Structures are given as C-alpha cells and as structure tokens.
Amino acid sequence: MKIRAIAYTRVSSQRQVDEGNSLSVQKKHILEYADKNGFEIMKIFEERGESAKNTDRTQLQAMLKFMVENHRNIDALIIYKVDRLARNNEDYYELKQILRKLKIRLYSVIERFEDDIAGHAMEGMLSIFAQFDNENRAKVCRNGMISAIQEGRYIRPAPRGYRNGRDVNNKPNILLSDNKELVDALAMSWTLINAGMSCTEARLKVNARLKQIGEKPIPKASFSDMVHNEIYIGIIHAFGLVVDSPTVPHLVDRDLFYQVQAILAKEKKRGNRYSKYNPAYPLRGLLFCKHGHRMTASAPRGRKNHYPKYCCQKCRGAAAANYDVDTVNGQYKEYISNITIDDDAFTILRESLKANAEQLEQSAEVATRHWNEELEKIQKKREILAEKLISGAIPDASARKMFEKYDKAELEAKSELLSIRSENDDADELLTLSYERLSDLNRTLDEIQDPERRFRFQKWLFPDGLIYDGEKFGTAKMPWIYRLKKNTQAGIHFHGFDLVAPVGLEPTTQGSSGLCSTN
C-alpha cells in the first residue's frame, strides 16, 4: 500500500531558476522520489516568488489549512530541500510541531535524515544552515547596496520621471525618463507651488497636463511624497546615508526645490483653516458705510438671478447702505488708479537701503556661517549613526527615528541658507520692482490670485478700512510710503517726516479722488 503524501515547492527569485531550483525541477525530483519510495502524491502546493523569511505565504497557509482538514488521509509531506519550507530556524520548528500534532512526517528529497536521534540532529543542523545562508545572503546584498549608494548610485526602482539604466560609468543607476513631456510636466509641480499654488491646486494642474500627454495621474499622497523627495535634486537617502550623487540627473533646480520646502513647511505649520475670503467680494471686510459700520456682502435672489450686494446690516430705512458689487468694484479700481508713490519716497528708500547694506551683509555672513556649521554637525552625527547601524550596534527602528530627526534639521538649515541668499539679492532691483508694483495698484491686485493674500495687501494699503457713501471712497490712513510728501495724490497731509494723526473716517469732497483730509 502506497504512502499518502502532499508536496510543497517554492522559488523566490529568477536566480533560483538559473541555479536549477525552479518549480518544474523541484516537482520533477519530488515525483521521482515519490515513485521510487512508494509515495502517492495527492496534491502539490507551488509557491511562486515568495520569500521563506516567515510563514506568511499564500500557498504555505493554504497547505496548512488543507492538512488540518485532511490530516487523517495524509501520511507525509515531501519537500525538495529544508530551505524550501523555511529559512528561519524558529519557523521551521514551529511547522514541525504542527506536522507532529497532525502525525504527518516530513521528507526531503535532497537531504536524508531518519526519525531517530542522529536524524533529528541532522535535520536541526540543516535548518540552522538554511537560516545562516539566508542571513549571509542578506548581509552580502545589503553591503552591496550600501556600497552602490556611497558611490552615488540609486539602485532601487526608479521614481516617477526616471528610468532604471546605466550611468556615464556604465553602472546601474537611474536616468531621466526618455519622455521629455513627462519630465517637464512633473517639474511643473515645484514651479506652481513656488508661484503661490497649494499642493492640491498644483497636483490638479499637473494631472491635467499628464492626461493630455497620455500619462497616469499622480495620487494625492504620492504627489506630497514626490515634492518632498530629494532624489529629484540628486540626493539619495537610504540605509541612514545621505549622498549627493554626482551621476543622478536633477529633475528640478535645487534652489527652487528648497524654496518649495520652505513654503510647504510654513503651510504645514499653519494647518488647514477655513477661508472667509471670497474672490466674488474682494472688498468685504474692508468697506465701512458712511456711519462707520463695517459692511458685509451677500447675494439676494430675485425672480431669475442672484444680485450680489455690499450692505450694512445696522443701517435701516432710507439710510440703508446697499450697493451693487460690480458697481462698487469698478469705482474702487478707478479710485486706486489715482494712488501713486511720490518720487521723494523712492529716493529716500534707495538711500536707506544703501546705508544699511553693509550691516545687512555682515548679519548675512554670520547667519550663513552658523547654518553651515549646523549642517556639518548634522552630517557628522549622521555618519556616526550610519556606522552603528551597519555594524548592528543600534536597532533599525531607533536608527530610523534618529535619521528622520537629522533629515528634518538638515532641511531646516538648507531652507535658512536659501532664505539668506534670497534676502541678499540686489536691493536696488527689488526696490525698482516694489516701486512698479506700488505705483500700479490695479495691476498688482489683479496679479494676486489668492483671495486671502489680496485682502491682506488691501488691509496694509488701507489699515483703517475705506468709507464708502455710494459715490466715493475715503480713508484716514495709508502706509507712510504714500505720505512722504505734503499733498500727495492720495490727499494725505504730511509735515516734513512726522505723520499727522487722522481726525476721523468721515469722507470728504476735497479733490477729485474723494480721499479724506486730516486738516
């Protein structure tokens, strides 16, 4: 009578196929062994491409379930080699315990161990050597990967926008994708965020472009990971190492990348907040009625349409302030078109910047030296930690937390350095740009897309708000830059360089601009 048996085969890589350990080879040897030794094979479980580092394998779990349900009809389990069943000594003996309880004996085609003391010792040695071989292979592989990273080679699957290939030294690395449209579309991500878009807005814009060129869209989480990933500027993070690769091509300019990191860090600190700024009502929160009440905005519904209004909720009856939004917005544009900066302000600002240039430069040198020293300290700490991790002196989990801490500190230092460089741009050029922006307020406001930023700019421009009586605007106070000369076009009086406190917010008929007077 033949012995009833099941069989289990497994491969985890193409290398094992090349070494002759493929599923078909294992199956062939198992069937020959069964025929020669009087076994009847009831079922063969084939594990394709799963490691034996643990027992959480699809076919292994299916086989264990099958054995529990049919153990009365199963006498034996046949494997090709012990390491096909497990490469961990503890897992192997856990499986042996299950087989023992089910009264199913284990047979190996390649190794011979009898059911006696010597056989058990041999079986134990084979299990230990299977684990030793697995750990040794992992160590060799890990050391090879660390060596490649230290050379500046990225040997993992290429991130979006790159492809795996060989670099200028003919070694495995990543290269920019051959699809230039894809590369340009991804590079837009950082440009859009730096221009003032949120991550969500930038992702939608980039995904629209990807759709046009026939590429898959980027999910929300993946987009966030991408814009933070320094591999896009040629910096590799792996095994606790941070390597500035000389061979990984940059998909985005490095200065632009760190500018975006500074923006994202500020946005994260602010968190998600409800926005009360509606672009349909750009003057809401800024307007006051002629009685000094802050006006709000609404869109009452008529028979057919909505009719947006700026209105005062405190004024009633004949004195009620209720004005058409489009009309008020149009008058506001005409009003601010008459507000310009006097040449005296421009001259005074230029001289002030020149006087302070040397002091600013000294401060910048001190700050630059400080942050460069911080970067050196972080790099030394990282190198020491990496050595401990490689030698096994510190657990992976603890090292990971420390590396994350160093990454955060390094990013902060780089952002600060970039900020210093930005602040040291040509002051005269910045002053000219500011003069142009503040001399053409309509153009400036049109270019501010973010409603909250637009409101904040208008609040700076009119810190006490604007009185509106249905025909003209008035204000008691404007930024000092518009008040540097007596009788400016804004109508604000200024004696020498001492500001005069405003009397009130009552609108005035003085001058065609309708601005208030402080006489």
C-alpha positions in Angstrom: 0.0 0.0 0.0 1.4 3.4 -1.0 2.1 6.2 1.5 -0.3 9.1 1.0 1.6 12.4 0.7 1.3 16.0 -0.4 4.2 18.1 -1.7 5.4 21.7 -1.4 7.7 23.6 -3.8 8.9 27.2 -3.7 11.0 29.7 -5.5 11.5 33.4 -4.6 13.7 34.8 -7.4 14.9 34.3 -11.0 18.3 33.4 -9.6 16.9 30.2 -8.2 15.6 29.3 -11.6 19.1 29.9 -13.1 20.6 27.7 -10.3 18.3 24.8 -11.3 15.9 25.2 -8.3 12.8 26.1 -10.5 9.4 24.8 -9.6 9.5 22.4 -12.5 12.8 21.0 -11.4 11.7 20.6 -7.8 8.4 18.9 -8.9 10.3 16.5 -11.2 12.6 15.4 -8.4 9.8 15.1 -5.9 7.7 12.9 -8.3 10.8 10.7 -9.0 11.4 10.4 -5.3 7.8 9.5 -4.6 7.7 6.9 -7.3 10.9 5.3 -6.1 9.9 5.2 -2.4 6.2 4.2 -2.7 4.5 7.6 -2.1 1.2 8.6 -3.7 1.1 12.3 -4.3 -2.4 13.7 -3.5 -1.7 17.4 -4.1 1.3 19.7 -4.9 1.4 23.3 -3.5 3.5 25.6 -5.6 4.8 28.9 -4.0 5.8 31.4 -6.7 8.0 34.3 -5.9 7.6 34.5 -2.1 10.4 34.5 0.4 10.8 31.9 3.2 11.8 34.6 5.8 8.4 34.0 7.5 5.4 31.7 7.3 3.0 34.3 5.9 3.0 32.8 2.4 -0.1 32.2 0.3 0.4 28.6 -0.7 2.0 27.6 2.7 -1.1 28.8 4.5 -3.3 27.0 2.0 -1.3 23.8 2.6 -1.6 24.1 6.4 -5.3 24.5 6.1 -5.5 21.5 3.7 -3.5 19.4 6.1 -5.7 20.3 9.1 -8.8 19.4 7.2 -7.5 16.2 5.7 -4.8 15.0 8.2 -6.4 11.6 8.6 -5.8 10.9 4.9 -2.2 12.4 4.8 0.9 10.5 6.0 3.7 12.6 4.7 4.8 16.0 3.4 7.6 15.9 0.7 9.8 18.9 0.1 12.8 19.3 -2.2 15.1 20.9 0.4 14.6 22.1 4.0 15.2 25.7 2.9 12.2 25.5 0.6 10.0 25.1 3.6 11.6 27.7 5.9 14.8 29.8 6.1 14.2 30.7 9.7 15.1 28.1 12.4 12.2 29.1 14.7 9.6 29.0 11.8 10.9 25.6 10.7 10.4 24.0 14.2 7.0 25.7 14.5 6.0 24.0 11.3 7.5 20.7 12.5 5.3 21.0 15.7 2.2 21.3 13.5 3.2 18.3 11.5 3.9 16.3 14.6 0.5 17.1 16.0 -1.2 16.1 12.8 1.0 12.9 12.6 2.4 13.9 9.2 6.1 13.0 8.6 8.4 15.3 6.7 10.7 14.0 3.9 13.4 15.9 2.0 14.4 14.8 -1.5 18.0 16.2 -1.3 18.8 15.8 2.4 18.5 12.5 4.3 17.5 12.4 7.9 16.0 9.5 9.7 13.4 9.6 12.5 16.0 9.0 15.3 18.4 11.0 17.4 21.0 11.3 14.7 18.4 12.2 12.1 16.9 14.8 14.4 20.3 16.3 14.9 21.0 16.4 11.2 17.6 18.0 10.5 18.3 20.7 13.1 21.7 21.4 11.5 20.1 21.7 8.1 17.5 24.2 9.4 20.3 26.2 11.1 22.4 26.3 8.0 19.3 27.4 5.9 18.9 30.4 8.2 22.7 31.1 8.2 22.7 31.1 4.4 19.7 33.4 4.2 21.2 35.9 6.7 24.5 35.8 4.9 22.9 36.4 1.5 21.0 39.4 3.0 24.2 40.8 4.5 26.1 40.5 1.2 23.2 42.1 -0.6 22.9 44.9 1.9 26.6 45.6 1.8 26.5 45.7 -2.0 23.6 48.2 -1.9 25.3 50.4 0.7 28.5 50.4 -1.5 26.5 51.5 -4.5 24.8 54.3 -2.6 28.1 55.5 -1.3 29.2 55.8 -4.9 26.1 57.9 -5.6 24.1 55.3 -7.5 20.3 54.8 -7.0 19.7 51.1 -7.4 16.1 50.9 -6.3 13.1 51.0 -8.7 13.2 54.4 -10.5 10.8 57.1 -9.1 8.3 58.8 -11.4 10.1 60.8 -14.1 13.2 58.5 -14.1 14.1 55.1 -15.5 16.5 52.4 -14.4 19.5 52.1 -16.6 23.3 52.6 -16.7 25.0 55.9 -16.0 28.1 57.5 -17.6 30.3 55.0 -15.8 28.2 52.1 -17.2 27.0 51.2 -13.7 23.4 50.6 -12.6 21.7 53.9 -11.8 18.7 56.0 -12.7 18.4 58.3 -15.6 15.8 60.9 -16.6 12.9 59.4 -18.5 13.1 59.5 -22.3 9.7 61.1 -22.3 10.6 64.8 -22.1 6.9 65.8 -21.9 6.6 63.7 -18.7 9.7 65.2 -17.2 8.5 68.7 -17.9 5.1 68.0 -16.6 6.5 66.7 -13.3 8.9 69.6 -13.0 5.9 72.0 -13.1 4.9 70.8 -9.6 7.6 72.8 -7.8 7.2 75.8 -10.1 3.5 76.0 -9.5 3.9 75.7 -5.7 6.6 78.4 -5.7 4.3 80.6 -7.7 1.7 80.5 -4.9 -0.5 77.5 -5.6 -1.4 75.0 -2.9 -0.3 71.4 -3.3 -3.9 70.4 -4.3 -4.0 73.1 -7.0 -0.6 72.2 -8.3 -1.5 68.5 -8.4 -4.7 69.1 -10.3 -2.8 71.3 -12.8 0.0 68.7 -13.3 -2.5 65.9 -13.6 -4.4 67.8 -16.3 -1.1 68.0 -18.2 -0.3 64.3 -17.6 -3.8 63.5 -19.0 -3.0 65.5 -22.2 0.2 63.5 -22.9 -1.4 60.1 -22.0 0.2 59.6 -18.7 -1.3 58.3 -15.4 -2.3 61.0 -12.8 -0.5 61.3 -9.5 -2.5 60.4 -6.4 -2.6 62.9 -3.5 -0.2 61.0 -1.2 2.2 60.3 -4.0 2.3 63.9 -5.0 3.2 65.0 -1.5 6.0 62.4 -1.3 7.3 63.5 -4.7 7.6 67.2 -4.0 9.4 66.4 -0.7 11.8 63.8 -2.2 15.4 65.0 -2.5 16.1 62.3 -5.2 14.7 64.8 -7.7 17.7 67.0 -6.9 20.2 64.1 -6.9 20.3 63.5 -3.2 19.9 59.8 -2.2 18.5 58.8 1.3 19.0 55.1 2.1 20.4 52.9 4.9 20.8 56.0 7.0 23.1 57.5 4.4 22.6 60.9 2.6 24.6 61.1 -0.6 24.8 64.0 -3.0 25.1 61.9 -6.2 27.3 63.2 -9.0 25.6 61.0 -11.5 21.8 61.1 -10.7 20.4 63.9 -13.0 18.3 66.6 -11.4 14.7 66.9 -12.5 14.2 70.2 -10.7 16.5 73.1 -9.9 18.0 72.8 -6.4 17.3 76.3 -5.2 13.7 76.0 -6.4 13.3 72.7 -4.6 14.4 74.2 -1.3 12.3 77.3 -1.8 9.3 75.0 -2.1 10.3 73.1 1.1 10.3 76.4 3.0 6.8 77.2 1.6 5.4 73.7 2.5 6.9 73.9 6.0 5.1 77.2 6.6 1.8 75.8 5.2 2.1 72.7 7.4 2.6 74.9 10.5 -0.4 77.0 9.6 -2.6 73.9 9.1 -5.9 73.7 7.3 -8.1 76.7 8.1 -11.4 77.8 6.9 -11.1 80.7 4.5 -13.5 83.6 4.8 -12.1 85.4 1.8 -14.4 85.2 -1.2 -13.0 86.4 -4.6 -16.5 87.4 -5.6 -16.5 90.1 -2.9 -12.9 91.4 -2.8 -13.8 94.4 -0.6 -15.7 92.5 2.1 -14.1 93.3 5.5 -12.6 96.5 4.1 -15.6 98.7 3.5 -17.5 100.9 6.0 -20.7 102.7 5.5 -20.8 106.5 5.9 -21.9 106.0 9.5 -18.8 104.0 10.3 -20.3 100.5 10.4 -18.4 97.6 8.8 -20.2 96.4 5.7 -20.7 92.8 4.7 -21.7 91.1 1.4 -24.5 88.9 0.2 -26.2 87.7 -2.9 -30.1 88.0 -2.5 -32.1 86.1 -5.0 -34.6 87.8 -7.4 -37.1 86.2 -9.6 -34.5 84.9 -12.0 -31.0 85.6 -10.7 -28.8 86.4 -7.7 -27.9 90.1 -7.2 -24.5 90.4 -5.2 -24.5 93.4 -2.9 -22.3 95.1 -0.4 -24.6 96.0 2.5 -24.6 97.4 6.1 -26.7 95.3 8.5 -27.0 98.1 11.0 -28.4 100.8 8.8 -32.2 100.7 8.2 -34.8 102.6 6.2 -33.8 105.5 4.0 -30.2 105.4 5.3 -29.7 101.8 4.4 -26.4 101.1 2.7 -27.0 98.6 -0.1 -24.7 98.8 -3.1 -24.2 96.7 -6.2 -20.9 94.7 -6.0 -19.9 95.2 -9.7 -20.5 99.0 -9.5 -18.5 99.4 -6.2 -15.7 97.2 -7.6 -15.5 99.3 -10.7 -15.4 102.6 -8.7 -12.7 101.1 -6.5 -10.5 100.3 -9.5 -10.8 103.9 -10.6 -10.1 105.2 -7.1 -6.9 103.2 -6.6 -5.6 104.1 -10.1 -5.1 107.7 -8.7 -2.9 106.5 -5.9 0.8 106.7 -6.8 4.2 106.9 -4.9 5.9 110.3 -4.9 9.5 110.3 -6.3 10.7 111.5 -2.8 9.7 108.2 -1.3 11.6 106.3 -3.9 14.8 108.4 -3.3 14.6 108.1 0.5 14.1 104.3 0.3 17.1 103.9 -2.0 19.4 105.9 0.3 18.2 104.0 3.3 18.9 100.6 1.7 22.4 101.7 0.7 23.1 102.9 4.3 22.0 99.6 5.7 23.6 97.4 3.1 26.9 96.8 4.9 25.1 95.9 8.2 22.8 93.5 6.4 25.8 91.9 4.7 27.6 91.3 8.0 24.4 89.8 9.5 24.1 87.5 6.5 27.7 86.3 6.8 27.2 85.5 10.5 24.0 83.6 9.7 25.5 81.7 6.8 28.5 80.6 8.9 26.1 79.4 11.7 23.9 77.3 9.4 26.9 75.8 7.5 28.3 74.8 10.9 25.0 73.2 11.8 25.0 71.2 8.5 28.5 69.9 9.3 27.4 68.8 12.8 24.3 67.0 11.4 26.5 65.3 8.7 28.9 64.0 11.4 26.1 62.8 13.6 24.6 61.0 10.6 27.9 59.3 9.7 28.4 58.0 13.2 24.8 56.7 13.3 25.2 55.1 9.9 28.3 53.2 11.1 26.4 52.0 14.2 23.5 50.8 12.1 25.7 49.0 9.6 27.7 47.3 12.4 24.4 46.3 14.1 25.1 48.3 17.3 21.8 50.0 17.1 18.3 48.7 16.1 16.9 49.7 12.8 13.8 51.3 14.4 15.8 53.5 16.7 18.2 54.5 13.9 15.2 55.4 11.6 13.8 57.8 14.2 17.2 59.5 14.6 17.7 59.8 10.8 14.2 61.3 10.4 15.3 63.9 13.1 18.5 64.7 11.3 16.6 64.9 7.9 14.3 67.5 9.4 17.1 69.5 10.9 19.1 69.4 7.7 16.1 70.6 5.7 15.6 73.5 8.1 19.3 74.5 7.8 19.2 74.4 4.0 16.0 76.4 3.9 17.5 79.0 6.2 20.6 79.3 3.9 18.5 79.7 0.9 16.5 82.4 2.7 19.7 84.3 3.4 20.7 84.1 -0.2 17.3 85.3 -1.3 17.4 88.3 1.1 20.8 89.2 -0.2 19.5 89.7 -3.8 20.2 93.1 -5.4 18.4 95.6 -3.2 18.1 98.2 -6.0 16.4 95.7 -8.3 14.0 94.8 -5.6 13.3 98.5 -4.8 12.5 99.1 -8.5 10.1 96.2 -8.6 8.4 97.4 -5.4 8.1 100.9 -6.9 6.4 99.5 -10.0 4.0 97.3 -8.0 3.0 100.1 -5.6 2.6 102.6 -8.4 0.1 100.5 -10.4 -2.2 99.0 -7.7 -4.8 97.7 -10.1 -2.2 95.6 -11.9 -0.8 94.4 -8.6 -4.2 93.3 -7.2 -5.1 91.6 -10.5 -1.9 89.5 -10.2 -2.6 88.3 -6.7 -4.6 85.2 -7.2 -5.0 84.1 -3.6 -8.1 85.9 -2.1 -6.6 85.9 1.4 -3.3 87.5 0.2 -5.2 90.1 -1.8 -7.2 91.0 1.3 -4.1 91.3 3.5 -2.5 93.5 0.9 -5.5 95.8 0.8 -5.6 95.8 4.6 -2.0 97.0 4.6 -2.9 99.6 2.0 -5.9 100.9 4.0 -5.3 99.8 7.6 -8.4 101.7 8.9 -10.6 100.5 6.0 -12.5 102.5 3.4 -15.5 104.7 3.9 -18.0 104.4 1.0 -21.1 106.6 0.8 -22.4 105.2 -2.5 -20.5 107.6 -4.7 -16.9 108.0 -3.4 -14.3 106.5 -1.1 -12.5 108.0 1.8 -9.8 106.9 4.3 -7.9 108.4 7.2 -4.7 106.5 6.9 -2.5 104.9 4.3 1.1 103.4 4.5 3.7 106.0 5.2 5.3 105.4 1.8 2.3 107.2 0.2 2.6 110.1 2.6 6.2 111.1 2.4 5.4 114.5 0.7 2.8 117.1 1.5 -0.3 117.0 -0.6 0.3 113.7 -2.3 -2.2 112.3 -4.9 -3.7 110.3 -2.1 -4.7 113.5 -0.4 -2.9 112.8 2.9 -1.1 115.7 4.6 2.4 115.2 5.9 4.6 117.8 7.6 8.2 117.1 7.0 8.6 113.4 8.0 6.3 113.4 11.0 3.0 111.7 10.4 -0.2 113.6 11.4 -2.8 111.7 13.3 -6.1 111.5 11.4 -9.2 113.2 12.8 -11.8 110.6 11.7 -13.1 108.5 8.9 -15.7 110.9 7.5 -15.5 111.0 3.7 -14.6 114.4 2.2 -15.3 116.1 -1.1 -11.8 117.6 -1.3 -10.1 116.7 -4.5 -11.3 114.6 -7.4 -10.1 111.4 -5.7 -12.5 111.7 -2.8 -9.9 110.8 -0.2 -10.2 112.2 3.3 -8.3 115.1 4.7 -6.6 115.5 8.0 -6.9 119.3 8.3 
